[in-house]
């Protein structure tokens, strides 16, 4: 029998009989405000901040809010199964933890705590290149659990080649290539505090532990950390990359490759033509281009263009279980969630991340059932209606 994620609510109610209530809100939209009070201004601004005046982050929410779910009744939904096939993998639900770097700025347990939480719940953890923990340590704490590696595509080909080899050797099964960050966007909340963790060697663990990276240093990292930081900054992004460069990644990675940051149907078609396996419809949570199209507004066009050729994933703006339902109805196969689990980590470590995952999937399971569906497979565009203007 498939797991009923919605039963989490009964666990909460039963614990309440013994006087125990959840440590964190079950309305996950409240987490950001709590994290604002818990974290320092620099870290919370880095996580919550967006490009420009925040218009794209607002557009992401507006794009999801423009749709309303239309429930169907008298359908047998006693048994549900949220299992989905994604990139040749069987996942217990259409959810993965998005790649978020420098997690040590919000909690000392950082990436290992998030990875353990994902493994405990069976959802994929996507490790950022810009993590504060080397990929080998994440592999060790996750055991056989599903893990994907997110690549910030460096200028240095040997470092990129080394990253890919290390990730494959340590059991990362899917490569997620972020294309929308060849340089940092204009982020006022960080700029106003001159807050960039990388300048202090935070979020550089995969680089500083890499043999190809270290080979380019005159002295070991610990002897001249400033030189290591400068080398990192000089190679982190590459605005000169073009579509033919994808052949290099295909040559050095024998598993699925997903391109993250796709918003235009023509770019999705180019990804398919280049032999990629999937795309993530994403605007980096609004952190790169102010005034950008909302990700959920872009999703149907991309899904229509390549849904029969590529696995279409979605992120940017997901905060609730009904957001997951809407994203699937608009053409996504699964969603990635970012900021909510980071807030959960900040507030309660690994347990906070697990709380976020369980709450999201409980709400999604219940939304699915109460809308007349037993599996994500039957969720499609006709399940939605436009919100009143």
C-alpha positions, 0 to 999 in steps of 0.5 A: 500500500502506498504511503498516505502523506496526508496522515501527517495531520493525524499524527499532529492531532494525536500528539496534541492529545499529549500536549505536544504541538508542532515546533514550526508552523504548518502554514509554511508561508509563515516561515519566512517571517519567523526566520527574519526574526531568528537570523542576522540581517545578512543571512536572511537577506541573502536567502529571502532577497531577490533581484531589483525591487523583488518584482520577479519574486512577486510575479512568481506568486502571482503566476501561481495565484492566477489559477484556481483548482476545480475539485471533482466529487464522488471519486474513489480516493481512499487509496492514493499513490503519489509515486512518480517516475522522473528521469528514470527514477521512481520517486515517492512524490513529485518533489525534490529539494532544490539546490541552495548554496551556503546553508551554513549561514542559516544553521551550523548543521548546514547541507548535511542536515538537509541531506539527511532530512531528504534521505529520511523522507525519500525525496532527492536532495540536490547539492549545490556546487556552492555548498559549504560541505564537500560532495563526498561528505554529503554522499557519506551521510546520505548512503544509498539515498537519491541525490543529484548534483547542481553544477555552476559551470565554471570557466575552468574546464579542468575544474568542471571535469573534476567536479563531474568525475567526483559527483559520479564517483560518489553516487550523484545520479542526475546533473542539474546545470544552472544556466541563469547565473553566469554572473550575479544579478543586482540584489539590493539586500545583499548590496546594502550590507556588502554581504557576499559569503563567498568573499569569506570562503563560505560556500566554497567547499567543493572548490577548495577540496577539488584537486584541479582547483588546488592545482591552480594555486601557488600555495595550499588554501589554508596558507593563502585563503585570499588567493583561493577566494580570488581564484574561485571568484575568477572562475565561478561564472562564465557568461561566454558559454553557448549551446554548443558547449553543452557537448562538453557536459554530455561527453563527461556525464553519462547520466541524465542532464537537466538544464535549470533556468529555462523560461522560453519554449525555444530554449527548451527546444534547443535543450532537447536538440542538444541531447539533454534529458530535462529542463527546470522552468525557473527564474532562480526564485526571482534572484537574477532578473528583475521584471522577469516573467513569472515561472508558472506563467512560462511553464505551460509554453515550455511543457507544450514545446518539449513535454514529449521530449524532455522531463519538465520540472518546475521551481520558483514560488512553490510554498504550499501543497496546492502550488505543487498541484498547480505546477503539475496541472500546468505541465511539470512532472515534479517540483523543486522547493527551495526557500521553505526548506531553508527556513525550516533548516534555519529554525529547527535544523534537520527536523525543520527540513523534515517538517517542511517536506512532510507538511508540503506533501501532506497538503499536496496529498490532501489537495489531490484527494479532495480534488478527486485524484488518486495519483499525480498522473491524472492532474492536468490543465483542465483541473484549473480555472482562472482566478477572478480578475 
